[in-house]
Amino acid sequence: MNFELMASMMCANYGHLEKEVRDLEEGGIDSFHIDIMDGRYVPNFAMSLNDMRYIAGATSKPLDVHLMIEHPNNRIKLFLQNLRKGDTVYIHPEAEYHPSTTLQAIIDAEMIPGIAINPGTSVETVTEMLRIVKKVLVMSVNPGNAGQMFLPYVGKKITKLLAIKEDMDFELYWDGACSADRIREYAPKGVKGFVLGTTLLFGKQQSYGETLQNIRQLKF
């Protein structure tokens, strides 16, 4: 079964970031997930523009940039000019007065437009944006910190999105508390990719290559 695996780089060892990127790339990761937090939209500061720029220059793999910032349209050009064509940029619709304007800027830069949906955000409030994005990142935890508990009611939201994704032409991705059981349950249902953090990828005794191979060999 084909599904994508993305490394949540806010969980990486920043004392050896170059080695982390190289080991993940050699281990078979599909893309690098970059969480940008401004301390306002979410109650935490995480990765920065410089972190994103460094990783973009250190790998040929795609980047998935998740902007957890207020009014991303005010700064979107700073991010886009440091990314490559084909990279993905997610915004949170609640963080912008006119999110479609920001999404159009991402499209114009020849990058993949996406929205991230918080646990408390209903599908109905983002329906029109689903017609213009190519990726939807469903948060199964409240955004802002790694290592949080899975919120079970998010499963019903995923079911709704899976039912309309073909008609609206977007792919669905999972972010937060991603365990092997979640992949085993939701990959066959149509979730395209999973962001891996401390639950399954980082801080383990085995190499990234071994971990990623084990995930890809899960029995469904």
C-alpha positions in Angstrom: 0.0 0.0 0.0 1.4 3.4 -1.0 1.3 6.3 1.5 3.6 9.2 2.2 5.6 9.6 5.4 6.7 13.1 6.5 9.2 13.9 9.2 8.1 16.5 11.8 11.4 18.5 12.0 10.4 20.3 15.1 11.2 17.0 16.8 14.7 16.7 15.3 18.0 17.0 17.2 19.1 20.5 16.4 22.6 19.9 17.7 23.1 17.7 14.6 20.5 19.0 12.1 22.6 18.3 9.0 23.0 14.7 10.1 19.3 14.4 11.0 18.3 15.6 7.5 20.8 13.3 5.8 19.8 10.2 7.9 16.1 10.8 7.3 16.7 11.3 3.6 18.8 8.1 3.4 16.3 6.3 5.5 13.5 6.9 2.9 11.5 9.8 4.3 9.2 11.2 1.6 9.2 14.9 2.7 10.2 17.2 5.6 7.4 18.8 7.6 8.3 22.3 8.8 6.2 23.7 11.6 6.5 27.5 11.8 4.9 28.9 15.0 4.7 32.6 16.0 3.7 32.4 19.6 0.5 34.1 18.8 -1.7 31.8 16.7 -0.4 29.0 18.9 1.0 29.2 22.4 4.5 28.2 21.4 7.5 29.2 19.2 8.9 26.5 17.0 10.8 26.6 13.8 11.9 29.7 12.0 12.4 31.0 8.5 16.1 30.3 8.8 15.4 26.7 9.9 13.2 26.2 6.9 15.8 27.8 4.5 18.5 25.6 5.9 16.5 22.4 5.4 15.4 23.5 1.9 19.1 23.8 1.0 20.2 20.6 2.6 17.8 18.2 0.9 16.3 17.5 -2.5 13.2 16.1 -0.9 10.0 18.2 -0.9 9.1 20.4 2.1 5.7 20.6 3.7 5.6 24.0 5.4 2.9 24.4 8.1 2.3 28.0 8.9 0.9 28.3 12.4 1.0 32.1 12.3 -1.4 35.0 12.4 -2.2 36.7 9.1 0.2 34.6 7.0 -0.6 36.8 3.9 1.5 39.6 5.5 4.6 37.5 5.4 3.9 34.8 2.8 6.4 36.2 0.2 9.3 35.7 2.8 8.5 32.0 2.9 7.7 31.5 -0.8 11.0 33.0 -2.0 12.9 30.5 0.1 11.1 27.4 -1.1 11.2 25.5 -4.3 8.5 24.9 -6.9 6.5 21.9 -5.9 6.9 22.4 -2.1 3.7 22.5 -0.1 2.5 25.4 2.1 -0.4 25.0 4.6 -2.2 27.8 6.2 -4.9 27.8 8.9 -8.1 29.5 7.5 -8.9 31.0 11.0 -5.6 32.9 11.0 -6.4 35.0 7.9 -9.2 37.5 7.0 -9.2 36.3 3.4 -7.4 32.9 3.3 -8.2 32.5 -0.4 -5.8 35.4 -1.2 -3.0 33.7 0.6 -3.7 30.4 -1.1 -3.7 32.2 -4.5 -0.2 33.6 -3.7 1.0 30.0 -3.1 -0.5 28.8 -6.3 1.0 31.7 -8.3 4.4 30.7 -6.9 3.9 27.2 -8.4 3.7 25.6 -5.0 1.1 23.3 -3.6 -1.7 25.1 -1.6 -3.0 23.4 1.5 -5.1 24.2 4.6 -4.7 22.8 8.1 -7.8 22.0 10.0 -7.8 22.2 13.8 -9.7 19.7 15.9 -12.3 22.4 16.7 -12.7 23.5 13.1 -15.7 22.0 11.3 -15.6 20.7 7.7 -18.5 23.0 6.8 -16.6 26.2 7.6 -13.8 25.4 5.1 -15.9 23.8 2.3 -15.3 26.5 -0.3 -11.6 26.4 0.3 -11.6 22.7 -0.4 -12.3 23.5 -4.0 -9.0 25.4 -4.5 -6.5 23.5 -2.3 -4.7 20.3 -3.2 -3.9 19.1 0.3 -5.8 19.1 3.6 -3.8 18.5 6.8 -6.1 17.3 9.6 -4.8 18.0 13.1 -5.7 15.2 15.4 -4.3 17.2 18.3 -4.5 20.9 19.1 -1.6 22.7 17.3 1.4 24.0 19.1 3.2 21.2 20.8 4.6 17.7 20.1 3.7 14.7 22.2 0.0 15.4 22.7 -2.9 12.9 23.1 -5.0 11.9 20.1 -8.5 13.5 20.1 -10.9 10.6 19.1 -13.7 12.8 17.7 -11.3 13.9 14.8 -11.9 10.5 13.3 -15.5 11.5 12.3 -14.1 14.6 10.6 -11.7 12.5 8.6 -14.6 10.3 7.5 -16.4 13.4 6.2 -13.4 14.6 4.3 -12.7 11.2 2.8 -16.2 11.1 1.4 -15.8 14.3 -0.6 -12.1 14.4 -1.5 -12.5 12.9 -4.9 -15.2 15.4 -5.9 -13.3 18.3 -4.5 -9.9 17.0 -5.8 -7.7 17.2 -2.8 -5.6 14.7 -0.8 -5.9 14.1 2.9 -3.0 14.1 5.4 -2.7 13.3 9.1 -0.8 15.4 11.7 -0.5 14.7 15.4 -0.1 11.6 17.7 0.5 9.4 14.6 0.9 5.8 15.7 1.2 2.6 13.8 -2.4 1.8 14.6 -3.6 5.1 13.1 -1.7 4.4 9.9 -3.0 0.9 9.8 -6.6 2.1 10.2 -6.6 5.2 8.0 -4.2 4.5 5.1 -6.6 1.9 3.7 -9.4 4.4 4.0 -7.7 6.9 1.8 -5.5 9.1 4.0 -2.5 9.9 1.7 0.2 10.7 4.2 1.2 10.9 7.8 3.4 13.4 9.7 5.7 11.4 12.0 6.9 12.9 15.3 7.9 11.6 18.7 5.1 8.9 18.7 6.7 6.9 16.0 9.9 8.3 14.5 12.0 10.5 16.7 13.8 9.5 19.9 13.7 5.8 19.2 16.5 3.2 19.7 16.6 2.1 16.1 17.7 4.1 13.0 15.3 6.2 10.9 15.8 3.7 8.1 14.7 0.8 10.2 11.7 2.7 11.7 10.5 3.8 8.2 10.9 0.4 6.8 8.9 -1.1 9.6 6.1 1.4 9.0 6.0 0.7 5.3 5.8 -3.1 6.1 2.8 -2.7 8.4 0.1 -5.4 7.8 -3.2 -4.1 6.7 
